[in-house]
Amino acid sequence: MEGMTRGKLAKRTGLSMAAIRYYEDSGVLPVPARIANGYRICTEDYLVKIKFPWGTR
């Protein structure tokens, strides 16, 4: 599965990892899939949803 970890997503968006976790917990972002090693992997769609959060509902 192609994608990025929360850390890479945080760097690309300028948000903290805590903010990304908050958005996942509150339902703004979907909880990302896990790969075999347990890492959560976010797709490129997360970048769009973070940039335009109020237009995705």
PDB file of N, CA, C, O and CB in Angstrom:
ATOM      1  N   MET A   1       0.857  -1.183   0.000  1.00  0.00           N
ATOM      2  CA  MET A   1       0.000   0.000   0.000  1.00  0.00           C
ATOM      3  C   MET A   1       0.894   1.234   0.000  1.00  0.00           C
ATOM      4  O   MET A   1       1.791   1.357   0.834  1.00  0.00           O
ATOM      5  CB  MET A   1      -0.970   0.005   1.232  1.00  0.00           C
ATOM      6  N   GLU A   2       0.652   2.128  -0.917  1.00  0.00           N
ATOM      7  CA  GLU A   2       1.394   3.378  -0.987  1.00  0.00           C
ATOM      8  C   GLU A   2       0.772   4.383  -0.029  1.00  0.00           C
ATOM      9  O   GLU A   2      -0.434   4.346   0.219  1.00  0.00           O
ATOM     10  CB  GLU A   2       1.415   3.934  -2.432  1.00  0.00           C
ATOM     11  N   GLY A   3       1.570   5.255   0.495  1.00  0.00           N
ATOM     12  CA  GLY A   3       1.043   6.263   1.386  1.00  0.00           C
ATOM     13  C   GLY A   3       2.137   6.854   2.241  1.00  0.00           C
ATOM     14  O   GLY A   3       3.324   6.739   1.933  1.00  0.00           O
ATOM     15  N   MET A   4       1.721   7.490   3.324  1.00  0.00           N
ATOM     16  CA  MET A   4       2.676   8.142   4.206  1.00  0.00           C
ATOM     17  C   MET A   4       2.265   7.940   5.649  1.00  0.00           C
ATOM     18  O   MET A   4       1.087   7.756   5.958  1.00  0.00           O
ATOM     19  CB  MET A   4       2.788   9.637   3.882  1.00  0.00           C
ATOM     20  N   THR A   5       3.249   7.978   6.525  1.00  0.00           N
ATOM     21  CA  THR A   5       2.976   7.859   7.954  1.00  0.00           C
ATOM     22  C   THR A   5       2.407   9.178   8.463  1.00  0.00           C
ATOM     23  O   THR A   5       2.413  10.182   7.750  1.00  0.00           O
ATOM     24  CB  THR A   5       4.263   7.473   8.738  1.00  0.00           C
ATOM     25  N   ARG A   6       1.919   9.172   9.688  1.00  0.00           N
ATOM     26  CA  ARG A   6       1.417  10.408  10.296  1.00  0.00           C
ATOM     27  C   ARG A   6       2.517  11.471  10.358  1.00  0.00           C
ATOM     28  O   ARG A   6       2.259  12.655  10.141  1.00  0.00           O
ATOM     29  CB  ARG A   6       0.869  10.127  11.712  1.00  0.00           C
ATOM     30  N   GLY A   7       3.735  11.040  10.654  1.00  0.00           N
ATOM     31  CA  GLY A   7       4.843  11.984  10.739  1.00  0.00           C
ATOM     32  C   GLY A   7       5.093  12.693   9.429  1.00  0.00           C
ATOM     33  O   GLY A   7       5.292  13.908   9.397  1.00  0.00           O
ATOM     34  N   LYS A   8       5.083  11.934   8.345  1.00  0.00           N
ATOM     35  CA  LYS A   8       5.277  12.548   7.025  1.00  0.00           C
ATOM     36  C   LYS A   8       4.085  13.441   6.666  1.00  0.00           C
ATOM     37  O   LYS A   8       4.263  14.514   6.090  1.00  0.00           O
ATOM     38  CB  LYS A   8       5.473  11.456   5.942  1.00  0.00           C
ATOM     39  N   LEU A   9       2.882  13.001   7.002  1.00  0.00           N
ATOM     40  CA  LEU A   9       1.693  13.817   6.762  1.00  0.00           C
ATOM     41  C   LEU A   9       1.782  15.123   7.551  1.00  0.00           C
ATOM     42  O   LEU A   9       1.431  16.186   7.039  1.00  0.00           O
ATOM     43  CB  LEU A   9       0.412  13.040   7.146  1.00  0.00           C
ATOM     44  N   ALA A  10       2.248  15.040   8.791  1.00  0.00           N
ATOM     45  CA  ALA A  10       2.398  16.238   9.615  1.00  0.00           C
ATOM     46  C   ALA A  10       3.387  17.213   8.981  1.00  0.00           C
ATOM     47  O   ALA A  10       3.135  18.418   8.943  1.00  0.00           O
ATOM     48  CB  ALA A  10       2.859  15.861  11.031  1.00  0.00           C
ATOM     49  N   LYS A  11       4.504  16.698   8.486  1.00  0.00           N
ATOM     50  CA  LYS A  11       5.498  17.568   7.838  1.00  0.00           C
ATOM     51  C   LYS A  11       4.950  18.204   6.572  1.00  0.00           C
ATOM     52  O   LYS A  11       5.204  19.379   6.307  1.00  0.00           O
ATOM     53  CB  LYS A  11       6.761  16.777   7.507  1.00  0.00           C
ATOM     54  N   ARG A  12       4.205  17.445   5.795  1.00  0.00           N
ATOM     55  CA  ARG A  12       3.683  17.974   4.524  1.00  0.00           C
ATOM     56  C   ARG A  12       2.578  18.999   4.729  1.00  0.00           C
ATOM     57  O   ARG A  12       2.377  19.871   3.883  1.00  0.00           O
ATOM     58  CB  ARG A  12       3.161  16.838   3.664  1.00  0.00           C
ATOM     59  N   THR A  13       1.856  18.904   5.852  1.00  0.00           N
ATOM     60  CA  THR A  13       0.738  19.823   6.073  1.00  0.00           C
ATOM     61  C   THR A  13       1.072  20.963   7.028  1.00  0.00           C
ATOM     62  O   THR A  13       0.372  21.975   7.060  1.00  0.00           O
ATOM     63  CB  THR A  13      -0.441  19.064   6.603  1.00  0.00           C
ATOM     64  N   GLY A  14       2.148  20.798   7.812  1.00  0.00           N
ATOM     65  CA  GLY A  14       2.480  21.812   8.801  1.00  0.00           C
ATOM     66  C   GLY A  14       1.707  21.659  10.108  1.00  0.00           C
ATOM     67  O   GLY A  14       1.803  22.510  10.992  1.00  0.00           O
ATOM     68  N   LEU A  15       0.953  20.588  10.228  1.00  0.00           N
ATOM     69  CA  LEU A  15       0.220  20.301  11.460  1.00  0.00           C
ATOM     70  C   LEU A  15       1.061  19.414  12.364  1.00  0.00           C
ATOM     71  O   LEU A  15       1.990  18.751  11.903  1.00  0.00           O
ATOM     72  CB  LEU A  15      -1.137  19.628  11.152  1.00  0.00           C
ATOM     73  N   SER A  16       0.738  19.404  13.636  1.00  0.00           N
ATOM     74  CA  SER A  16       1.410  18.487  14.549  1.00  0.00           C
ATOM     75  C   SER A  16       0.769  17.109  14.436  1.00  0.00           C
ATOM     76  O   SER A  16      -0.361  16.974  13.966  1.00  0.00           O
ATOM     77  CB  SER A  16       1.345  19.009  16.011  1.00  0.00           C
ATOM     78  N   MET A  17       1.495  16.099  14.867  1.00  0.00           N
ATOM     79  CA  MET A  17       0.921  14.751  14.879  1.00  0.00           C
ATOM     80  C   MET A  17      -0.252  14.683  15.839  1.00  0.00           C
ATOM     81  O   MET A  17      -1.205  13.940  15.602  1.00  0.00           O
ATOM     82  CB  MET A  17       1.983  13.709  15.266  1.00  0.00           C
ATOM     83  N   ALA A  18      -0.194  15.451  16.923  1.00  0.00           N
ATOM     84  CA  ALA A  18      -1.311  15.483  17.879  1.00  0.00           C
ATOM     85  C   ALA A  18      -2.572  16.034  17.213  1.00  0.00           C
ATOM     86  O   ALA A  18      -3.673  15.547  17.470  1.00  0.00           O
ATOM     87  CB  ALA A  18      -0.943  16.339  19.118  1.00  0.00           C
ATOM     88  N   ALA A  19      -2.417  17.042  16.364  1.00  0.00           N
ATOM     89  CA  ALA A  19      -3.574  17.613  15.665  1.00  0.00           C
ATOM     90  C   ALA A  19      -4.170  16.588  14.708  1.00  0.00           C
ATOM     91  O   ALA A  19      -5.390  16.469  14.602  1.00  0.00           O
ATOM     92  CB  ALA A  19      -3.173  18.895  14.896  1.00  0.00           C
ATOM     93  N   ILE A  20      -3.319  15.859  14.022  1.00  0.00           N
ATOM     94  CA  ILE A  20      -3.813  14.835  13.101  1.00  0.00           C
ATOM     95  C   ILE A  20      -4.554  13.745  13.870  1.00  0.00           C
ATOM     96  O   ILE A  20      -5.615  13.297  13.436  1.00  0.00           O
ATOM     97  CB  ILE A  20      -2.650  14.223  12.291  1.00  0.00           C
ATOM     98  N   ARG A  21      -4.003  13.311  15.016  1.00  0.00           N
ATOM     99  CA  ARG A  21      -4.697  12.319  15.854  1.00  0.00           C
ATOM    100  C   ARG A  21      -6.045  12.857  16.325  1.00  0.00           C
ATOM    101  O   ARG A  21      -7.036  12.128  16.344  1.00  0.00           O
ATOM    102  CB  ARG A  21      -3.829  11.932  17.072  1.00  0.00           C
ATOM    103  N   TYR A  22      -6.081  14.130  16.704  1.00  0.00           N
ATOM    104  CA  TYR A  22      -7.337  14.750  17.141  1.00  0.00           C
ATOM    105  C   TYR A  22      -8.362  14.710  16.011  1.00  0.00           C
ATOM    106  O   TYR A  22      -9.521  14.362  16.238  1.00  0.00           O
ATOM    107  CB  TYR A  22      -7.099  16.212  17.600  1.00  0.00           C
ATOM    108  N   TYR A  23      -7.946  15.061  14.807  1.00  0.00           N
ATOM    109  CA  TYR A  23      -8.867  15.045  13.669  1.00  0.00           C
ATOM    110  C   TYR A  23      -9.378  13.635  13.398  1.00  0.00           C
ATOM    111  O   TYR A  23     -10.538  13.461  13.027  1.00  0.00           O
ATOM    112  CB  TYR A  23      -8.182  15.605  12.417  1.00  0.00           C
ATOM    113  N   GLU A  24      -8.529  12.626  13.579  1.00  0.00           N
ATOM    114  CA  GLU A  24      -8.979  11.246  13.406  1.00  0.00           C
ATOM    115  C   GLU A  24      -9.968  10.859  14.497  1.00  0.00           C
ATOM    116  O   GLU A  24     -11.005  10.259  14.214  1.00  0.00           O
ATOM    117  CB  GLU A  24      -7.783  10.286  13.411  1.00  0.00           C
ATOM    118  N   ASP A  25      -9.651  11.200  15.737  1.00  0.00           N
ATOM    119  CA  ASP A  25     -10.532  10.850  16.858  1.00  0.00           C
ATOM    120  C   ASP A  25     -11.888  11.545  16.776  1.00  0.00           C
ATOM    121  O   ASP A  25     -12.900  10.985  17.195  1.00  0.00           O
ATOM    122  CB  ASP A  25      -9.862  11.204  18.173  1.00  0.00           C
ATOM    123  N   SER A  26     -11.910  12.768  16.235  1.00  0.00           N
ATOM    124  CA  SER A  26     -13.165  13.517  16.155  1.00  0.00           C
ATOM    125  C   SER A  26     -13.955  13.197  14.887  1.00  0.00           C
ATOM    126  O   SER A  26     -15.085  13.663  14.734  1.00  0.00           O
ATOM    127  CB  SER A  26     -12.883  15.007  16.216  1.00  0.00           C
ATOM    128  N   GLY A  27     -13.380  12.409  13.974  1.00  0.00           N
ATOM    129  CA  GLY A  27     -14.103  12.004  12.778  1.00  0.00           C
ATOM    130  C   GLY A  27     -13.899  12.908  11.575  1.00  0.00           C
ATOM    131  O   GLY A  27     -14.488  12.662  10.523  1.00  0.00           O
ATOM    132  N   VAL A  28     -13.087  13.937  11.698  1.00  0.00           N
ATOM    133  CA  VAL A  28     -12.814  14.816  10.555  1.00  0.00           C
ATOM    134  C   VAL A  28     -12.013  14.050   9.501  1.00  0.00           C
ATOM    135  O   VAL A  28     -12.267  14.179   8.303  1.00  0.00           O
ATOM    136  CB  VAL A  28     -12.043  16.095  11.007  1.00  0.00           C
ATOM    137  N   LEU A  29     -11.051  13.259   9.953  1.00  0.00           N
ATOM    138  CA  LEU A  29     -10.285  12.380   9.072  1.00  0.00           C
ATOM    139  C   LEU A  29     -10.624  10.936   9.412  1.00  0.00           C
ATOM    140  O   LEU A  29     -10.847  10.613  10.578  1.00  0.00           O
ATOM    141  CB  LEU A  29      -8.753  12.639   9.206  1.00  0.00           C
ATOM    142  N   PRO A  30     -10.667  10.066   8.412  1.00  0.00           N
ATOM    143  CA  PRO A  30     -10.881   8.654   8.718  1.00  0.00           C
ATOM    144  C   PRO A  30      -9.643   8.069   9.386  1.00  0.00           C
ATOM    145  O   PRO A  30      -8.532   8.551   9.166  1.00  0.00           O
ATOM    146  CB  PRO A  30     -11.228   7.865   7.439  1.00  0.00           C
ATOM    147  N   VAL A  31      -9.827   7.050  10.186  1.00  0.00           N
ATOM    148  CA  VAL A  31      -8.695   6.366  10.807  1.00  0.00           C
ATOM    149  C   VAL A  31      -7.956   5.627   9.697  1.00  0.00           C
ATOM    150  O   VAL A  31      -8.571   4.859   8.957  1.00  0.00           O
ATOM    151  CB  VAL A  31      -9.162   5.376  11.953  1.00  0.00           C
ATOM    152  N   PRO A  32      -6.650   5.844   9.565  1.00  0.00           N
ATOM    153  CA  PRO A  32      -5.909   5.217   8.467  1.00  0.00           C
ATOM    154  C   PRO A  32      -5.737   3.717   8.655  1.00  0.00           C
ATOM    155  O   PRO A  32      -5.791   3.195   9.769  1.00  0.00           O
ATOM    156  CB  PRO A  32      -4.553   5.863   8.326  1.00  0.00           C
ATOM    157  N   ALA A  33      -5.529   3.046   7.539  1.00  0.00           N
ATOM    158  CA  ALA A  33      -5.285   1.597   7.569  1.00  0.00           C
ATOM    159  C   ALA A  33      -3.909   1.324   8.162  1.00  0.00           C
ATOM    160  O   ALA A  33      -3.010   2.164   8.107  1.00  0.00           O
ATOM    161  CB  ALA A  33      -5.395   0.982   6.142  1.00  0.00           C
ATOM    162  N   ARG A  34      -3.766   0.137   8.727  1.00  0.00           N
ATOM    163  CA  ARG A  34      -2.463  -0.282   9.263  1.00  0.00           C
ATOM    164  C   ARG A  34      -1.838  -1.292   8.304  1.00  0.00           C
ATOM    165  O   ARG A  34      -2.524  -2.106   7.686  1.00  0.00           O
ATOM    166  CB  ARG A  34      -2.610  -0.898  10.700  1.00  0.00           C
ATOM    167  N   ILE A  35      -0.520  -1.210   8.203  1.00  0.00           N
ATOM    168  CA  ILE A  35       0.188  -2.203   7.407  1.00  0.00           C
ATOM    169  C   ILE A  35       0.752  -3.265   8.341  1.00  0.00           C
ATOM    170  O   ILE A  35       0.572  -3.170   9.555  1.00  0.00           O
ATOM    171  CB  ILE A  35       1.318  -1.546   6.561  1.00  0.00           C
ATOM    172  N   ALA A  36       1.422  -4.262   7.808  1.00  0.00           N
ATOM    173  CA  ALA A  36       1.859  -5.421   8.579  1.00  0.00           C
ATOM    174  C   ALA A  36       2.702  -5.067   9.802  1.00  0.00           C
ATOM    175  O   ALA A  36       2.601  -5.741  10.827  1.00  0.00           O
ATOM    176  CB  ALA A  36       2.636  -6.339   7.697  1.00  0.00           C
ATOM    177  N   ASN A  37       3.524  -4.033   9.721  1.00  0.00           N
ATOM    178  CA  ASN A  37       4.377  -3.677  10.860  1.00  0.00           C
ATOM    179  C   ASN A  37       3.654  -2.827  11.900  1.00  0.00           C
ATOM    180  O   ASN A  37       4.255  -2.440  12.903  1.00  0.00           O
ATOM    181  CB  ASN A  37       5.600  -2.938  10.372  1.00  0.00           C
ATOM    182  N   GLY A  38       2.373  -2.529  11.677  1.00  0.00           N
ATOM    183  CA  GLY A  38       1.583  -1.780  12.645  1.00  0.00           C
ATOM    184  C   GLY A  38       1.499  -0.294  12.391  1.00  0.00           C
ATOM    185  O   GLY A  38       0.715   0.399  13.038  1.00  0.00           O
ATOM    186  N   TYR A  39       2.300   0.217  11.450  1.00  0.00           N
ATOM    187  CA  TYR A  39       2.243   1.643  11.140  1.00  0.00           C
ATOM    188  C   TYR A  39       0.919   1.990  10.474  1.00  0.00           C
ATOM    189  O   TYR A  39       0.374   1.212   9.691  1.00  0.00           O
ATOM    190  CB  TYR A  39       3.419   2.048  10.235  1.00  0.00           C
ATOM    191  N   ARG A  40       0.417   3.170  10.800  1.00  0.00           N
ATOM    192  CA  ARG A  40      -0.765   3.683  10.120  1.00  0.00           C
ATOM    193  C   ARG A  40      -0.290   4.396   8.863  1.00  0.00           C
ATOM    194  O   ARG A  40       0.645   5.195   8.909  1.00  0.00           O
ATOM    195  CB  ARG A  40      -1.601   4.643  11.046  1.00  0.00           C
ATOM    196  N   ILE A  41      -0.930   4.106   7.754  1.00  0.00           N
ATOM    197  CA  ILE A  41      -0.527   4.698   6.486  1.00  0.00           C
ATOM    198  C   ILE A  41      -1.676   5.525   5.933  1.00  0.00           C
ATOM    199  O   ILE A  41      -2.777   5.023   5.713  1.00  0.00           O
ATOM    200  CB  ILE A  41      -0.099   3.609   5.473  1.00  0.00           C
ATOM    201  N   CYS A  42      -1.394   6.810   5.713  1.00  0.00           N
ATOM    202  CA  CYS A  42      -2.374   7.753   5.181  1.00  0.00           C
ATOM    203  C   CYS A  42      -2.182   7.872   3.676  1.00  0.00           C
ATOM    204  O   CYS A  42      -1.053   7.849   3.185  1.00  0.00           O
ATOM    205  CB  CYS A  42      -2.244   9.143   5.865  1.00  0.00           C
ATOM    206  N   THR A  43      -3.264   7.997   2.958  1.00  0.00           N
ATOM    207  CA  THR A  43      -3.194   8.165   1.512  1.00  0.00           C
ATOM    208  C   THR A  43      -3.121   9.650   1.168  1.00  0.00           C
ATOM    209  O   THR A  43      -3.254  10.507   2.042  1.00  0.00           O
ATOM    210  CB  THR A  43      -4.412   7.506   0.824  1.00  0.00           C
ATOM    211  N   GLU A  44      -2.910   9.941  -0.100  1.00  0.00           N
ATOM    212  CA  GLU A  44      -2.857  11.321  -0.573  1.00  0.00           C
ATOM    213  C   GLU A  44      -4.183  12.049  -0.328  1.00  0.00           C
ATOM    214  O   GLU A  44      -4.207  13.277  -0.252  1.00  0.00           O
ATOM    215  CB  GLU A  44      -2.507  11.354  -2.063  1.00  0.00           C
ATOM    216  N   ASP A  45      -5.280  11.305  -0.205  1.00  0.00           N
ATOM    217  CA  ASP A  45      -6.585  11.917   0.062  1.00  0.00           C
ATOM    218  C   ASP A  45      -6.582  12.713   1.368  1.00  0.00           C
ATOM    219  O   ASP A  45      -7.330  13.680   1.508  1.00  0.00           O
ATOM    220  CB  ASP A  45      -7.670  10.842   0.112  1.00  0.00           C
ATOM    221  N   TYR A  46      -5.751  12.312   2.312  1.00  0.00           N
ATOM    222  CA  TYR A  46      -5.684  13.009   3.590  1.00  0.00           C
ATOM    223  C   TYR A  46      -5.207  14.448   3.398  1.00  0.00           C
ATOM    224  O   TYR A  46      -5.649  15.354   4.104  1.00  0.00           O
ATOM    225  CB  TYR A  46      -4.756  12.265   4.558  1.00  0.00           C
ATOM    226  N   LEU A  47      -4.302  14.652   2.439  1.00  0.00           N
ATOM    227  CA  LEU A  47      -3.820  16.010   2.174  1.00  0.00           C
ATOM    228  C   LEU A  47      -4.968  16.908   1.715  1.00  0.00           C
ATOM    229  O   LEU A  47      -5.080  18.056   2.147  1.00  0.00           O
ATOM    230  CB  LEU A  47      -2.702  15.989   1.112  1.00  0.00           C
ATOM    231  N   VAL A  48      -5.808  16.382   0.846  1.00  0.00           N
ATOM    232  CA  VAL A  48      -6.944  17.154   0.348  1.00  0.00           C
ATOM    233  C   VAL A  48      -7.927  17.434   1.476  1.00  0.00           C
ATOM    234  O   VAL A  48      -8.433  18.550   1.596  1.00  0.00           O
ATOM    235  CB  VAL A  48      -7.647  16.408  -0.802  1.00  0.00           C
ATOM    236  N   LYS A  49      -8.197  16.436   2.298  1.00  0.00           N
ATOM    237  CA  LYS A  49      -9.159  16.603   3.392  1.00  0.00           C
ATOM    238  C   LYS A  49      -8.660  17.587   4.436  1.00  0.00           C
ATOM    239  O   LYS A  49      -9.459  18.300   5.042  1.00  0.00           O
ATOM    240  CB  LYS A  49      -9.449  15.263   4.048  1.00  0.00           C
ATOM    241  N   ILE A  50      -7.354  17.638   4.655  1.00  0.00           N
ATOM    242  CA  ILE A  50      -6.805  18.595   5.621  1.00  0.00           C
ATOM    243  C   ILE A  50      -6.839  20.002   5.054  1.00  0.00           C
ATOM    244  O   ILE A  50      -7.111  20.957   5.782  1.00  0.00           O
ATOM    245  CB  ILE A  50      -5.367  18.215   6.008  1.00  0.00           C
ATOM    246  N   LYS A  51      -6.568  20.141   3.778  1.00  0.00           N
ATOM    247  CA  LYS A  51      -6.571  21.469   3.161  1.00  0.00           C
ATOM    248  C   LYS A  51      -7.977  22.028   3.023  1.00  0.00           C
ATOM    249  O   LYS A  51      -8.158  23.244   3.078  1.00  0.00           O
ATOM    250  CB  LYS A  51      -5.905  21.415   1.798  1.00  0.00           C
ATOM    251  N   PHE A  52      -8.973  21.175   2.844  1.00  0.00           N
ATOM    252  CA  PHE A  52     -10.357  21.604   2.667  1.00  0.00           C
ATOM    253  C   PHE A  52     -11.281  20.852   3.601  1.00  0.00           C
ATOM    254  O   PHE A  52     -12.182  20.160   3.126  1.00  0.00           O
ATOM    255  CB  PHE A  52     -10.798  21.407   1.224  1.00  0.00           C
ATOM    256  N   PRO A  53     -11.096  20.956   4.921  1.00  0.00           N
ATOM    257  CA  PRO A  53     -11.878  20.124   5.845  1.00  0.00           C
ATOM    258  C   PRO A  53     -13.362  20.431   5.857  1.00  0.00           C
ATOM    259  O   PRO A  53     -14.160  19.519   6.073  1.00  0.00           O
ATOM    260  CB  PRO A  53     -11.348  20.279   7.224  1.00  0.00           C
ATOM    261  N   TRP A  54     -13.765  21.663   5.638  1.00  0.00           N
ATOM    262  CA  TRP A  54     -15.186  21.968   5.738  1.00  0.00           C
ATOM    263  C   TRP A  54     -15.926  21.658   4.454  1.00  0.00           C
ATOM    264  O   TRP A  54     -17.155  21.728   4.437  1.00  0.00           O
ATOM    265  CB  TRP A  54     -15.383  23.415   6.101  1.00  0.00           C
ATOM    266  N   GLY A  55     -15.241  21.321   3.387  1.00  0.00           N
ATOM    267  CA  GLY A  55     -15.896  20.979   2.136  1.00  0.00           C
ATOM    268  C   GLY A  55     -16.086  19.485   1.941  1.00  0.00           C
ATOM    269  O   GLY A  55     -16.613  19.066   0.910  1.00  0.00           O
ATOM    270  N   THR A  56     -15.670  18.670   2.903  1.00  0.00           N
ATOM    271  CA  THR A  56     -15.722  17.223   2.705  1.00  0.00           C
ATOM    272  C   THR A  56     -16.921  16.569   3.366  1.00  0.00           C
ATOM    273  O   THR A  56     -17.111  15.363   3.212  1.00  0.00           O
ATOM    274  CB  THR A  56     -14.471  16.595   3.225  1.00  0.00           C
ATOM    275  N   ARG A  57     -17.711  17.294   4.074  1.00  0.00           N
ATOM    276  CA  ARG A  57     -18.849  16.666   4.755  1.00  0.00           C
ATOM    277  C   ARG A  57     -20.104  16.789   3.961  1.00  0.00           C
ATOM    278  O   ARG A  57     -21.156  16.314   4.391  1.00  0.00           O
ATOM    279  CB  ARG A  57     -19.059  17.269   6.111  1.00  0.00           C
TER     280      ARG A  57
END
